[in-house]
Amino acid sequence: MKEKKIDTKAIEEHIRGILVALGDDPDREGLQDTPKRVAKMYEEVFEGMCYTNEEIAHMFDKTFEQDLITDSKDMVLVKDIDIFSYCEHHMALMYDMKVSVAYLPKDKVLGLSKIARICDMVGKRLQLQERIGSDIAEIIMEVSGSEDVAVYIEGCHSLSLIHI
């Protein structure tokens, strides 16, 4: 897996430019470290952009073999996984997102924490609400080997009260 890196130095320079474009002085006391803080934050909240869906599936491909559980066809459901993301159209926060993931195990069962970590990593990208669910489902299908996957998402967009 070839690791991509987020260019924090470039982010610092651009944030500094944005502060100037907004008419503020990036050298004043309250803003001196802002470009560095924003770059560090972006490195964390956009970590998922460094990986493809396939790479995320590989990262969380820790499963239990089906024979370790009963032969029933019971659905696995994890509800109300908290995530956030940023809208790729406005770079605005999509927040209070609750993700529910359900799948019918085929040959493997995912640990419940892996499902939550997959959801979190997918959220750490510039995203569209519609793509988050598709990406999560694709990764769960790849890791579990099941084609019977459902993803349900509820959330808010920080621009829902602003007309754009």
N, C-alpha and C positions, 0 to 999 in steps of 0.2 A: 504494500500500500504506500504510494508516494504521498507524503504529507505536504499539503498546501499550507501556507502560512498567511496570516493576515498582516498586512503591511502597516504596523502601528505608527511608524515614522511618517508615512504619507498621510495617515488619518490625523496625526497631530498638526501637520502643516495645513491641512484643509480646514480643520476646526478653527485654527488660528485665523485663517482667511475668512471664515464665516463670521467670527466675532468682529473682525474689521468691517466686513460687508454690512453687518448689523449696526455699525456706527459706534462700537465700543472699543475700548483700548485693551488688547490682550495682555499688555504688560502691567496693568493695574493690579493691585494686591489681590483682589478677589478672583481674578481670572488667570493669574500667572501659571498655575498648574492645571487649569481646565483642559487644554488640549491633551495633555498626558493622561489625565483622569478619564477623559472620554475615550481615548484610544484603548486604554486598558479595559474599560467597560465593554467597548465594541468587540474586543478580542474574546471576551467571555460570552457576551450575548449572541454573537454571530459565529460561535465555534462550529456549528453545524454546517456552515458554508464551506468548510474545509474538506467535507466528506460527501461522497455520492451515497445514494440509497444503498447500493451494494456494499460499500465500505462500512456503513452504519450497521447493516445486517451482519457483516463479518465481526464487527466489534462486540455485538451482543448475541452472538451465536453460541450461547451457553444453554443447552436444553437438556431435558430429561427424556430418556427413551420411553416410548409409549408403554412398553411392557412393565414399567415401574408403577403404572397406575392401572385401574380396572379397565376392562374392555368396553365400558359404556361409551356412548357417544354424547356425553354431557358437554355442553358448551362451557368454555372458560370465559369469564366476563370480569373485566377490571373497570370499575366505574370511577368517575370524578377525579381523574388525574389532572392536577393543576399544572398548566403550562402558560407561557406567554410567547409572543412572537412580534415581529415587526412587519407591517404591510410594505410590500415592495413598491407600491405606487406612491406612497407619501412618507415612507420610513417612519410611520406613526405606530405607536404601541397598540397591539391587539392584546387585551388583557382579560382577566377573570375567565380564562378559557378552561373549561372542564372537558376532558376527553374521556370517552368510554370506548373500550376496545373489547370485541368479542370474537372468538374463533372456535371452530371445532377442531380439536387436536387430530392429527393424522398419525404420524409416526413419532412426533416429538412434542413435548410440552415446554413452554417457556416459563422461566421463573417470573413470578409476578413483578418483581423489581425491574426485570429486563424490559417488560412492556412499558413501564413508566419511564425508564431511561431512554428508550427509543422515542417515545412521544416528546420528551424534553429535547433531545438532540434535533429532531425534525423542526421543532419550534425555533431553534437557534439558527434560523436562516431568514433572509428577506423572503417573505412568503405571501401567498394568497390564501385566504381562508379555505378556499376550495381545494388547494393543492396539499395542505397540511394533512387532511384526511386520506387522500390518495397515497401520499408518501408513506404515512404510517401503515396503511393497509399493505402496500407493496413490500415493505420491510418485514412486517409480521408474516406475510405469505412466504417470503424467502427463508426466514429463519425457522418457521414452524413446519414448512412443507404443506401447509393447508391452503386450499383455495377458498375456504369458507371463512371469510374474515369480514367483520363489519366495524366501522369506526363512526362514532357519533360525537360531534363537537358543538358546544355552546360557548359563546363568548361575547365580549364587547370590543368595540373599536374606539380608540380615543378620539376619532374624528366624527363619531356618530352625531354629535351635536353641532358640528361645523359644516357649513355648506361649501363644497369645493367644486 
